[in-house]
Amino acid sequence: TTENKVYVFQTGFAYVDGSKLSPGIMTHALCIEHYRLKGYLEYDFLAGEALYKRALAKHARPLFWTVVFRNSTWMRVLLMARSVKSALENFHKVNPTRNVM
């Protein structure tokens, strides 16, 4: 916690197969209420999307990621290969091939 904000990074709960109960959502709801009563203004789930986060949150902020690479020939080749792979994957999504026999 810092100032008026609680940060929740990673939580995990063991669910019983076929159970309709959600101990994770209940635990978060109780934690949110606990910290609200202590005067905290925000319970931040941090990065990632999950159904429980959407169920418990009033709003979301966009996340921005920055990746920094060393400027080297090897890194430029790697980034070019990734770019070509991504372009090919996108092309195949838009233009799926048909198996014609």
N, C-alpha and C positions, 0 to 999 in steps of 0.2 A: 504494500500500500504506500502511496505517496499523497500527501495533502488530503484531498477529498476524493481519491480515486483508488479503487481496488482492481488489481490486475490478476486475471485468471489465465494461466498459460495452458496447461495440459491437465485434463482430468479424464479419468477412465473409471467405468463402473462395470461390474460383472453382471450381465443380464442373463436371466433364465430364458432358454429358448421357448418361444411361443407365449411369453409373458406379455400382457398388455400393460403392465405396470412400468413406470419409468423412474427408477430411483435417481437417475442423473438429473432429470428436470426438477424433481422434487428437491434434491440436494441444492441445486443452484437457486431455486426459488427461495428456499430457507436461508441460504447465504445472502442473497440479495436483500431480503427483509432484515436480516441481522445487521448488515452493514448500513442499511438505510436508517435503522433505529439508532445507530452509533453516529449518524451525521454525515456519512459518506454520500457523495452526490453521484458517483458513477461506478459501475461494475463492468469493467472492460474485459470482454472475452478474447481480445487480441485477434491475431490473424486467423484466416480460414473461415469457410462457410460450413454451417451445419444446421440441420433442421431445428435442433434444440436452441441454437442461438437466435434463429428467426422467431421461434416461439416465445422467447423470453425478452427480446430486445424491442425497444420502441423505435429505434432507428439505427442506421449503420453509416460508418464513414468509409469513403473509398481508401483503399490501400495502394500505395505507390512503392514499387520495388526498383532499386537501382543496382546494376551489376557493373563492376569495374574490372577490366582486364588489363593485364600488362601488354604494352604495345610491342609485340614481337612477331616475327614471321610465322612461327608456329601457331600463335593465337589467331592471326589473321586468316590462316588456312583453315583452322578449326571453325571459326565463325562463318567463313564462306561456305564450308561443307554443311553446317547447320542450316544456313539460309537456303541452300539448294534443297536439302532434305525437306524443310518446312514448305517450300514452294511446291515441290512434287507432291507432298501429302495433301496440300490444299487443292492442287490441280485434280488429284484423284477423287477428292470429295465432291468437287463440282462436276467432274466428268468421269463417273464410275465406268469401268470397263465391263463389257458384257461377255459372258462365256457363251459363244455361239458355236454349236457343233453341227 
